[in-house]
Amino acid sequence: MPNTFASKVAVVGMGKTGLSVVRHLRRMHIQCECFDEASVQLPEDLKEVVLHTGQLQEEVFLGFEKVIVSPGINWRHPALVEARKSGVEVHGDLDEFLAEYTGTLITLTGTNGKTTATQMIALLLETLPGGCDAGGNIGTPMLDLLAEKQPTRVALELSSFQLERTKHLHPHYAVLLNIQPDHADMHESAAAYKAAKLSMFSQMIMGDTALFPDESEWQSFADDLLARGVNVKRFGMVSDKQTDVVAGVICHQDGDRIFWQQGDGQKSLPVSSLMVRGRHQQQNIAVAAQVAADYGVPSAVIEEALMSFQGLEHRLEFIGHIAGRDWFNDSKATNPDAAIAALSSFDEVVWICGGLRKGLSMDGLIDVAKKHVRFACVIGEDTGAYEDMLKQAGVAYKVSHTIKQAVSDAKDEGDCPVLLSPAAASQDQYQHYAERGADFIQSIRDLGGVHA
């Protein structure tokens, strides 16, 4: 039987995003009811809102005019599929944001590196009159940005889950960092995952700017955008002889440099002047520099910000020097491509890897492990795929299972840096990657203290 609830709006998923949606609707004086399959409770300020817990039945949303779905809820849930089939409007918080926001919108997506680049963009644009707020997948729910006033500019980090449930996105400036295998458990296929990412550009028109990798697979995509009058720019890792890329890393035997286009000229900095490690992170901040330059941030401001930027937590984060070695926390590396980028930033490491594999292939890690890993400690509940990969790479390893044991095992393996870069999600043992990273840091401290 169709639902007979009096509310016009249903909000599904009571995590951080779902709660922000409910608070937004209350500010708009719109009645709603909340749904979550877990046994959750609403915070004190939302106690009077109706909450339904337990498994969602297929007909549960048929009495509502609109259903707003949190990113963590599978878009293919039978109850959501049935609602869409029945003509109920179903979308995420992004369309709610777009219905209200009237300022300058900068969006960024990618499998890896989104948060670093988005945070850097917001930091640089904050120096302009009116500043810039950052939100979305970056940690601050986007609707929270509208709680007090309309921001002049907003930089939104967008996940594939947020993008697949929007119909009205039209950014003024959109950045695609990369598309690599991930989230196989939450998308119908790799093609669907890619389509969700690229949908960010689908409504861009003349006067808008798109920035994405200088790779051959994107050429037809670039041609389509150019035909619509979109200003297309490319970034990448290049030799010092290439001039058709506006931003990225110049890879040279005499030393890498990051670069970006400022007006009619090129600006650059030696990577030795930067605090962030790894070409992938350095490329990300070069992308941010390009966005900032395109919005008129002076080059001197950009250079100072890039040189002082220390990176973000759990992203190749230097923890300190203890037990005769450096320790690096890259817990955010939840897929093989992210771990490959991190491993490639070192000559040789003791590598802590493993966790929830999400069905992703480990084959791409074999060569980089063979080249950069002296010894490995495998964590997680199911270690088989990681053991097989390390055997194929010819890397000695130990199954540590837990972070604490891995730290203890790693400290006895020579004097090279220790890198936690799991190439896996954390949910087999932790709530999220940040909790895993925090456990890693605490385990290092338990060895006797961290010295910067």
C-alpha positions as CSV (number, residue, x, y, z in Angstrom):
1,M,0.0,0.0,0.0
2,P,1.3,3.5,-0.7
3,N,2.6,5.5,2.2
4,T,0.1,7.9,3.8
5,F,2.5,10.1,5.7
6,A,1.5,13.7,5.9
7,S,5.0,15.1,5.2
8,K,5.9,16.1,1.6
9,V,9.6,15.3,1.9
10,A,11.4,12.1,3.1
11,V,15.1,12.3,4.0
12,V,17.0,9.0,3.8
13,G,20.2,8.4,5.8
14,M,20.8,10.1,9.1
15,G,24.5,10.7,8.8
16,K,26.1,14.1,8.6
17,T,24.6,14.9,5.2
18,G,21.1,13.7,6.1
19,L,21.1,15.8,9.2
20,S,22.2,18.8,7.3
21,V,19.3,18.3,4.9
22,V,16.8,18.1,7.7
23,R,18.1,21.3,9.3
24,H,18.0,23.0,5.9
25,L,14.4,22.0,5.4
26,R,13.5,23.2,8.9
27,R,15.0,26.6,8.0
28,M,12.9,26.6,4.9
29,H,9.8,25.7,7.0
30,I,9.3,22.4,5.1
31,Q,8.0,19.4,7.0
32,C,9.9,16.2,6.6
33,E,10.3,12.7,8.0
34,C,13.5,10.8,8.4
35,F,14.4,7.2,7.4
36,D,17.4,5.1,8.3
37,E,17.8,1.3,8.1
38,A,20.2,1.5,11.1
39,S,19.0,1.9,14.7
40,V,19.9,5.6,15.0
41,Q,18.6,8.5,17.1
42,L,18.2,12.1,16.1
43,P,20.2,14.9,17.9
44,E,18.4,17.0,20.5
45,D,17.6,19.9,18.1
46,L,15.7,17.5,15.8
47,K,13.9,15.4,18.4
48,E,10.5,16.5,17.2
49,V,11.1,15.3,13.7
50,V,9.5,11.9,12.9
51,L,12.1,9.2,12.5
52,H,11.6,5.7,11.0
53,T,14.2,3.0,11.4
54,G,14.5,-0.5,10.0
55,Q,14.6,-2.0,6.5
56,L,13.0,0.2,3.8
57,Q,10.1,-1.4,2.0
58,E,9.7,-0.8,-1.7
59,E,6.5,1.2,-1.3
60,V,7.6,3.3,1.6
61,F,8.1,6.5,-0.3
62,L,5.1,6.5,-2.6
63,G,3.2,8.9,-0.5
64,F,5.9,11.6,-0.6
65,E,6.3,14.3,-3.1
66,K,10.1,14.3,-2.8
67,V,12.8,12.0,-1.4
68,I,16.3,13.4,-0.6
69,V,18.9,10.6,-0.4
70,S,22.3,10.8,1.4
71,P,25.4,9.9,-0.6
72,G,26.0,6.8,1.6
73,I,22.7,5.2,0.6
74,N,22.9,2.9,-2.5
75,W,21.1,4.7,-5.3
76,R,19.9,1.3,-6.5
77,H,18.1,0.4,-3.3
78,P,14.8,-1.2,-4.3
79,A,12.8,1.4,-2.3
80,L,14.5,4.2,-4.3
81,V,14.1,2.4,-7.6
82,E,10.4,1.9,-7.0
83,A,10.0,5.6,-6.0
84,R,11.6,6.8,-9.2
85,K,9.5,4.4,-11.3
86,S,6.4,5.8,-9.7
87,G,7.3,9.3,-10.5
88,V,8.4,10.5,-7.1
89,E,11.2,13.1,-7.3
90,V,14.3,11.5,-5.9
91,H,17.6,13.3,-5.6
92,G,20.5,14.2,-3.2
93,D,21.5,17.3,-1.2
94,L,23.2,18.8,-4.2
95,D,20.0,19.6,-6.1
96,E,18.7,21.2,-2.8
97,F,21.8,23.3,-2.7
98,L,21.6,24.3,-6.3
99,A,18.0,25.4,-5.9
100,E,19.1,28.0,-3.3
101,Y,22.6,29.0,-4.2
102,T,23.1,32.0,-6.5
103,G,26.9,32.7,-6.3
104,T,30.0,31.5,-8.1
105,L,30.2,27.7,-8.1
106,I,33.4,25.8,-8.5
107,T,33.2,22.0,-8.5
108,L,35.8,19.3,-8.4
109,T,35.6,15.5,-8.6
110,G,38.0,12.6,-9.1
111,T,38.8,9.2,-7.5
112,N,41.8,10.5,-5.6
113,G,43.0,13.9,-4.5
114,K,39.7,15.7,-4.4
115,T,40.0,17.0,-0.8
116,T,43.5,18.3,-1.1
117,A,42.8,20.2,-4.3
118,T,39.4,21.6,-3.1
119,Q,40.8,22.7,0.2
120,M,43.7,24.5,-1.6
121,I,41.3,26.2,-4.1
122,A,39.2,27.5,-1.2
123,L,42.3,28.6,0.7
124,L,43.6,30.6,-2.3
125,L,40.2,32.1,-3.3
126,E,39.7,33.2,0.3
127,T,42.1,36.0,-0.4
128,L,39.7,37.6,-2.9
129,P,36.9,40.0,-1.8
130,G,34.0,37.9,-0.6
131,G,36.3,34.9,0.0
132,C,35.4,31.3,-0.8
133,D,33.7,28.5,1.2
134,A,34.4,24.8,0.8
135,G,32.0,22.0,1.3
136,G,30.3,18.9,-0.1
137,N,32.3,15.7,0.2
138,I,35.1,17.6,1.8
139,G,33.5,17.4,5.3
140,T,31.2,20.4,5.6
141,P,27.8,19.5,4.2
142,M,27.0,21.9,1.4
143,L,23.6,22.9,2.8
144,D,25.4,24.1,6.0
145,L,27.1,26.7,3.9
146,L,23.7,28.4,3.3
147,A,22.7,28.5,7.0
148,E,23.6,32.1,7.6
149,K,24.1,33.9,4.2
150,Q,24.8,33.3,0.6
151,P,28.6,32.8,0.1
152,T,30.2,34.8,-2.7
153,R,32.0,31.7,-4.0
154,V,31.7,28.0,-3.1
155,A,34.2,25.2,-4.0
156,L,32.4,21.9,-3.8
157,E,34.1,18.5,-3.7
158,L,31.7,16.1,-5.3
159,S,31.7,12.3,-5.1
160,S,30.3,10.0,-7.7
161,F,27.4,9.3,-5.3
162,Q,26.5,13.0,-5.1
163,L,26.8,13.5,-8.9
164,E,24.7,10.5,-9.9
165,R,21.7,11.9,-8.0
166,T,21.6,15.4,-9.4
167,K,19.9,16.7,-12.5
168,H,20.6,20.5,-12.2
169,L,24.3,20.9,-11.8
170,H,25.8,23.8,-13.8
171,P,29.2,24.9,-12.4
172,H,31.0,27.9,-13.6
173,Y,34.4,26.2,-13.2
174,A,34.7,22.4,-13.1
175,V,37.8,20.2,-12.4
176,L,38.2,16.5,-13.0
177,L,41.3,15.2,-11.4
178,N,41.2,11.5,-12.4
179,I,38.9,8.5,-12.8
180,Q,40.4,5.3,-11.4
181,P,38.7,2.0,-10.4
182,D,36.9,2.4,-7.1
183,H,33.4,2.0,-5.5
184,A,32.7,-1.1,-7.4
185,D,30.3,-2.1,-4.6
186,M,28.1,1.0,-4.9
187,H,27.8,1.5,-8.7
188,E,26.3,-0.7,-11.3
189,S,29.5,-0.8,-13.4
190,A,32.8,0.9,-14.0
191,A,31.0,2.7,-16.9
192,A,28.3,4.0,-14.6
193,Y,30.9,5.2,-12.1
194,K,32.7,7.1,-15.0
195,A,29.4,8.5,-16.3
196,A,28.5,9.8,-12.8
197,K,31.9,11.7,-12.7
198,L,31.6,13.2,-16.2
199,S,28.0,14.3,-15.6
200,M,29.5,17.2,-13.7
201,F,30.3,18.8,-17.1
202,S,27.0,17.9,-18.9
203,Q,25.3,21.4,-18.5
204,M,28.4,23.6,-19.0
205,I,28.0,26.3,-21.7
206,M,29.9,29.2,-23.3
207,G,31.8,31.2,-20.7
208,D,32.3,28.2,-18.3
209,T,35.8,26.6,-17.7
210,A,36.6,22.9,-17.6
211,L,40.0,21.7,-16.4
212,F,40.9,18.0,-16.7
213,P,43.9,15.7,-17.4
214,D,46.0,15.9,-20.5
215,E,45.4,12.3,-21.5
216,S,44.3,10.9,-24.9
217,E,41.2,9.2,-23.5
218,W,39.7,12.7,-22.8
219,Q,40.2,14.2,-26.2
220,S,36.7,13.5,-27.6
221,F,35.3,14.7,-24.3
222,A,37.3,18.0,-24.8
223,D,36.1,18.3,-28.3
224,D,32.5,18.1,-27.2
225,L,33.0,20.8,-24.6
226,L,34.8,23.0,-27.0
227,A,31.9,22.7,-29.5
228,R,29.7,24.0,-26.7
229,G,31.9,27.1,-26.2
230,V,33.4,25.9,-22.9
231,N,36.9,27.1,-22.2
232,V,38.9,23.8,-21.9
233,K,42.2,23.6,-20.1
234,R,44.4,20.6,-19.5
235,F,46.9,19.7,-16.7
236,G,49.4,16.9,-16.3
237,M,52.9,15.7,-15.6
238,V,55.0,16.8,-18.6
239,S,58.5,17.2,-19.9
240,D,60.0,20.6,-20.0
241,K,59.5,20.7,-23.7
242,Q,55.7,20.6,-23.6
243,T,53.7,23.9,-23.6
244,D,50.1,22.9,-24.4
245,V,49.3,22.0,-20.8
246,V,48.4,24.9,-18.5
247,A,49.3,23.4,-15.1
248,G,50.9,20.4,-13.5
249,V,54.4,19.0,-12.8
250,I,57.4,19.4,-15.0
251,C,59.4,16.2,-14.5
252,H,63.1,16.7,-15.0
253,Q,66.2,14.9,-13.9
254,D,67.6,18.2,-12.5
255,G,64.5,18.5,-10.3
256,D,60.8,18.7,-10.7
257,R,58.8,21.9,-10.8
258,I,55.1,22.6,-10.4
259,F,53.7,25.2,-12.9
260,W,50.6,27.0,-13.8
261,Q,49.5,29.7,-16.3
262,Q,49.1,33.2,-15.0
263,G,47.9,35.7,-17.6
264,D,50.0,35.3,-20.7
265,G,52.9,33.7,-18.9
266,Q,53.9,30.6,-17.0
267,K,54.7,30.6,-13.3
268,S,56.6,27.8,-11.6
269,L,58.1,26.6,-8.3
270,P,60.7,23.9,-7.6
271,V,59.1,21.0,-5.7
272,S,62.0,21.3,-3.3
273,S,60.4,24.5,-2.0
274,L,57.1,22.7,-1.2
275,M,56.1,20.9,2.0
276,V,53.8,18.4,0.3
277,R,55.3,15.2,-0.8
278,G,54.5,13.1,-3.9
279,R,54.0,14.1,-7.5
280,H,50.3,13.4,-7.3
281,Q,49.8,15.8,-4.4
282,Q,52.1,18.4,-6.1
283,Q,50.0,18.1,-9.3
284,N,46.8,18.7,-7.2
285,I,48.1,21.9,-5.7
286,A,49.2,23.0,-9.2
287,V,45.6,22.5,-10.3
288,A,44.5,24.6,-7.4
289,A,47.0,27.3,-8.4
290,Q,45.5,27.4,-11.9
291,V,42.0,27.8,-10.6
292,A,43.2,30.6,-8.4
293,A,45.1,32.3,-11.2
294,D,42.0,32.2,-13.4
295,Y,40.0,34.0,-10.7
296,G,42.6,36.7,-10.4
297,V,44.6,35.7,-7.3
298,P,48.0,37.4,-7.6
299,S,51.0,35.1,-8.3
300,A,52.8,36.2,-5.2
301,V,49.9,35.1,-3.0
302,I,49.7,31.8,-4.9
303,E,53.4,31.1,-4.5
304,E,53.4,31.9,-0.8
305,A,50.4,29.7,-0.1
306,L,51.8,26.7,-2.1
307,M,55.1,26.8,-0.3
308,S,53.5,27.0,3.2
309,F,50.8,24.3,2.5
310,Q,51.5,21.3,4.7
311,G,48.9,19.0,3.2
312,L,45.9,17.4,4.9
313,E,45.5,14.7,7.5
314,H,45.8,11.1,6.4
315,R,47.2,12.1,3.0
316,L,50.9,11.3,2.9
317,E,51.0,13.1,6.2
318,F,54.4,13.1,7.9
319,I,53.9,12.0,11.5
320,G,57.4,12.3,12.8
321,H,60.8,10.6,13.4
322,I,61.0,7.8,15.9
323,A,62.8,4.5,16.3
324,G,65.3,5.7,13.7
325,R,62.9,6.2,10.9
326,D,60.2,8.5,9.4
327,W,56.6,7.6,9.6
328,F,53.9,8.6,7.0
329,N,50.2,8.3,7.3
330,D,48.4,7.9,4.0
331,S,45.3,6.2,5.4
332,K,43.1,8.0,2.8
333,A,44.6,5.7,0.2
334,T,41.6,3.5,0.0
335,N,42.3,2.0,-3.5
336,P,45.3,0.7,-5.3
337,D,45.9,3.7,-7.5
338,A,46.2,6.0,-4.5
339,A,48.7,3.6,-2.9
340,I,50.7,3.4,-6.2
341,A,51.0,7.2,-6.2
342,A,52.1,7.2,-2.5
343,L,54.7,4.4,-2.9
344,S,56.1,6.1,-6.0
345,S,57.0,9.1,-3.8
346,F,59.6,7.1,-2.0
347,D,62.8,5.2,-3.0
348,E,62.1,2.5,-0.5
349,V,59.7,1.9,2.4
350,V,58.3,-0.5,4.8
351,W,54.7,-0.7,3.6
352,I,51.6,-1.2,5.8
353,C,48.8,-2.3,3.5
354,G,45.5,-4.2,3.5
355,G,41.9,-3.8,4.6
356,L,38.5,-4.0,2.8
357,R,39.5,-4.5,-0.9
358,K,36.1,-3.6,-2.4
359,G,36.7,-6.2,-5.2
360,L,39.5,-4.1,-6.8
361,S,42.4,-5.8,-8.6
362,M,45.8,-5.8,-6.9
363,D,47.7,-6.4,-10.1
364,G,48.7,-2.8,-10.6
365,L,50.6,-2.8,-7.3
366,I,52.9,-5.6,-8.2
367,D,55.5,-3.6,-10.1
368,V,55.5,-0.6,-7.8
369,A,55.8,-2.9,-4.8
370,K,58.7,-4.7,-6.4
371,K,60.5,-1.4,-7.0
372,H,59.7,0.6,-3.8
373,V,58.9,-1.9,-0.9
374,R,61.6,-3.4,1.3
375,F,59.2,-5.2,3.6
376,A,55.4,-5.2,4.0
377,C,53.1,-5.6,7.0
378,V,49.6,-6.8,6.0
379,I,46.6,-5.7,8.1
380,G,42.9,-6.4,7.9
381,E,40.5,-9.4,8.3
382,D,41.0,-10.8,4.8
383,T,44.7,-10.6,3.8
384,G,44.8,-13.2,1.0
385,A,44.8,-10.8,-2.0
386,Y,47.5,-8.7,-0.5
387,E,49.6,-11.7,0.3
388,D,49.3,-13.0,-3.2
389,M,50.3,-9.6,-4.7
390,L,53.3,-9.3,-2.4
391,K,54.4,-12.9,-3.3
392,Q,54.2,-12.0,-7.0
393,A,56.2,-8.9,-6.4
394,G,58.9,-10.9,-4.5
395,V,58.5,-8.7,-1.4
396,A,59.0,-10.2,2.1
397,Y,56.0,-9.6,4.3
398,K,54.3,-10.4,7.6
399,V,50.6,-10.7,8.3
400,S,50.1,-8.3,11.2
401,H,46.3,-8.1,11.0
402,T,46.1,-5.0,13.3
403,I,47.6,-1.5,12.9
404,K,49.1,-1.7,16.4
405,Q,50.9,-5.0,15.6
406,A,51.9,-3.7,12.1
407,V,53.6,-0.6,13.7
408,S,55.4,-2.9,16.1
409,D,56.5,-5.2,13.3
410,A,57.5,-2.3,11.0
411,K,59.9,-0.7,13.5
412,D,62.2,-3.7,13.4
413,E,62.6,-3.7,9.6
414,G,65.7,-1.6,8.8
415,D,65.8,2.2,8.9
416,C,63.8,3.3,5.8
417,P,60.5,5.2,6.1
418,V,57.3,3.4,7.2
419,L,54.3,4.2,5.1
420,L,50.7,3.3,5.9
421,S,49.0,3.4,2.5
422,P,46.5,0.6,2.7
423,A,45.2,0.4,-0.9
424,A,41.9,-0.6,0.8
425,A,38.9,0.8,2.6
426,S,38.9,0.6,6.4
427,Q,35.4,-0.7,7.2
428,D,36.5,-4.3,8.0
429,Q,38.1,-2.9,11.2
430,Y,37.2,0.8,11.5
431,Q,34.4,3.2,10.9
432,H,36.4,5.1,8.3
433,Y,39.9,5.9,7.1
434,A,40.4,8.7,9.6
435,E,39.8,6.4,12.5
436,R,42.4,4.0,11.0
437,G,44.9,6.8,10.5
438,A,44.3,8.0,14.1
439,D,45.0,4.4,15.4
440,F,48.2,4.4,13.3
441,I,49.4,7.7,14.9
442,Q,48.5,6.5,18.4
443,S,50.3,3.2,17.8
444,I,53.5,5.2,16.8
445,R,53.2,7.4,19.9
446,D,52.9,4.3,22.0
447,L,56.4,3.3,20.9
448,G,57.7,6.1,22.9
449,G,56.8,9.5,21.5
450,V,56.9,11.3,18.2
451,H,59.6,13.7,17.3
452,A,59.1,16.1,14.5
